Amino acid sequence: MDKNLIKKDFEVKSILSIYQCVLNEPDMDRKIKKVIDEYGDRQNKNTNVKAQMTEWKMWDNPGFNALAVKVLKICQMVSKEKYNANIEPILNNLWGMNYTSEEYTLKHDHWPSLWSFVYYVDVPQNAPGLSFPQEDSKEIEIKVHNGLLLMFEGHLKHQVNSKKFSGNRYVVSGNLTGYLTNMNINSNQKNYQVQ
């Protein structure tokens, strides 16, 4: 069977859809920043994020819990708009970060997640945005500001470039999967898995 599997690459032009909205939630933001500061760096810069990073599953913490509810609703809207699909989203992980000057995140993606998001809790004006590297060595950089939430497909490569700035860049990110809600699925039926 392995010999019958052949990879063929085709160059196609496509549209990069990045959904954005602005949240005006100062109480939520204040709580998130406090929790990020209290947690400190739990990952020791061993992930793609080369900055202070919390644990991976922060949704039970003050501020993060409110953001999680908003993100799930946004994910439903985005899935309906992009794919005309009603999904029940599942938040797989949710983490906080605090970048200081010249800290960065390596190029990566979040496949097999359907959607990824970044929420900009508190970012200095001159801090780096979110960059999407392209095949032709160019990149698209989204300028960011306080309260901005970006949602994009989980397979898209993205990064944060190193840049000098003053202050702290507080950010929350996470990934979502989901299942279609308009399918008639017997909850007693097990999913097929390779043994």
Helices and strands as residue ranges (DSSP letters): G 2-4, E 18-22, H 26-39, E 49-50, E 52-53, H 64-83, E 87-99, E 104-108, E 115-122, E 130-133, E 139-142, E 148-153, E 158-160, E 169-180
